[in-house]
Amino acid sequence: MSQPTDDHSTPARAPADAVEGIVPLIPMVLPIVGGVLIFLLAFIAVSMA
């Protein structure tokens, strides 16, 4: 007979949380996105004037 492929002796690891993966990047991403947003808003204001 064939052996079962599931090994229940080792505990299954929980999948990584998406929020925990993003949190360390916030100090770099937030100022960059803020700068891009300010540039886009200034471009819109100049083009409408």
Backbone as numpy.savetxt, mean C-alpha at the origin, in Angstrom:
# Nx Ny Nz CAx CAy CAz Cx Cy Cz
-0.90 -47.01 -1.21 -1.74 -45.84 -1.21 -0.85 -44.59 -1.21
-1.41 -43.51 -1.70 -0.64 -42.27 -1.76 -0.70 -41.55 -0.41
0.32 -40.80 -0.15 0.41 -40.03 1.09 -0.34 -38.71 0.92
-1.01 -38.24 1.96 -1.68 -36.93 1.86 -0.65 -35.82 1.76
-0.98 -34.80 0.99 -0.03 -33.70 0.78 -0.15 -32.63 1.86
-1.23 -32.61 2.61 -1.40 -31.59 3.65 -0.61 -31.99 4.88
0.23 -31.06 5.34 1.02 -31.30 6.55 0.41 -30.46 7.66
-0.32 -31.10 8.56 -1.00 -30.36 9.62 -0.13 -30.18 10.85
1.11 -30.61 10.79 1.97 -30.48 11.96 2.55 -29.07 12.08
2.67 -28.35 10.96 3.18 -26.98 11.02 2.01 -26.01 11.00
2.03 -25.00 11.85 0.92 -24.04 11.87 0.92 -23.17 10.62
-0.25 -22.86 10.13 -0.38 -22.01 8.94 -0.13 -20.56 9.34
0.61 -19.86 8.48 0.88 -18.44 8.75 -0.28 -17.60 8.23
-0.64 -16.61 9.01 -1.73 -15.71 8.61 -1.22 -14.80 7.49
-2.06 -14.45 6.53 -1.61 -13.54 5.47 -1.30 -12.16 6.04
-0.34 -11.49 5.43 0.07 -10.16 5.90 -1.07 -9.16 5.69
-1.26 -8.29 6.66 -2.31 -7.27 6.57 -1.86 -6.18 5.60
-2.73 -5.75 4.71 -2.38 -4.74 3.71 -2.06 -3.40 4.37
-2.76 -3.05 5.43 -2.52 -1.77 6.10 -1.14 -1.77 6.76
-0.75 -2.89 7.35 0.57 -2.96 7.99 1.69 -2.85 6.97
1.45 -3.22 5.75 2.47 -3.09 4.72 2.61 -1.67 4.21
1.54 -0.88 4.30 1.56 0.48 3.76 2.04 1.50 4.79
1.79 1.25 6.06 2.07 2.23 7.11 3.52 2.71 7.13
4.54 1.87 6.93 5.91 2.41 6.94 6.21 3.35 5.78
5.43 3.32 4.72 5.68 4.18 3.56 5.02 5.55 3.67
4.14 5.74 4.65 3.38 6.99 4.76 4.28 8.22 4.89
5.35 8.22 5.69 6.17 9.44 5.79 6.82 9.87 4.48
7.03 8.95 3.54 7.60 9.34 2.24 6.52 9.68 1.24
5.44 8.92 1.23 4.42 9.07 0.20 3.57 10.31 0.43
3.25 10.62 1.67 2.35 11.73 1.97 2.89 13.08 1.48
4.15 13.45 1.73 4.63 14.73 1.19 4.71 14.76 -0.32
5.04 13.63 -0.94 5.12 13.59 -2.40 3.74 13.80 -3.01
2.74 13.10 -2.48 1.38 13.24 -2.99 0.86 14.65 -2.71
1.20 15.21 -1.57 0.79 16.59 -1.27 1.38 17.58 -2.24
2.66 17.40 -2.59 3.30 18.29 -3.56 2.67 18.18 -4.94
2.37 16.97 -5.36 1.71 16.77 -6.65 0.33 17.40 -6.65
-0.40 17.25 -5.55 -1.74 17.82 -5.46 -1.69 19.35 -5.52
-0.74 19.96 -4.82 -0.61 21.42 -4.86 -0.28 21.88 -6.27
0.63 21.16 -6.94 0.98 21.52 -8.32 -0.23 21.43 -9.24
-1.01 20.37 -9.11 -2.19 20.22 -9.97 -3.23 21.29 -9.69
-3.45 21.62 -8.42 -4.40 22.68 -8.10 -3.93 24.04 -8.62
-2.63 24.31 -8.53 -2.11 25.58 -9.07 -2.24 25.61 -10.58
-2.00 24.48 -11.24 -2.15 24.42 -12.69 -3.59 24.68 -13.11
-4.54 24.11 -12.38 -5.95 24.33 -12.68 -6.32 25.79 -12.46
-5.81 26.38 -11.37 -6.14 27.78 -11.09 -5.56 28.71 -12.17
-4.36 28.45 -12.63 -3.74 29.30 -13.66 -4.45 29.13 -14.99
-4.84 27.89 -15.31 -5.49 27.66 -16.60 -6.91 28.24 -16.62
-7.57 28.34 -15.47 -8.91 28.93 -15.44 -8.86 30.46 -15.44
-7.76 31.03 -15.00 -7.68 32.50 -14.91 -7.47 33.15 -16.27
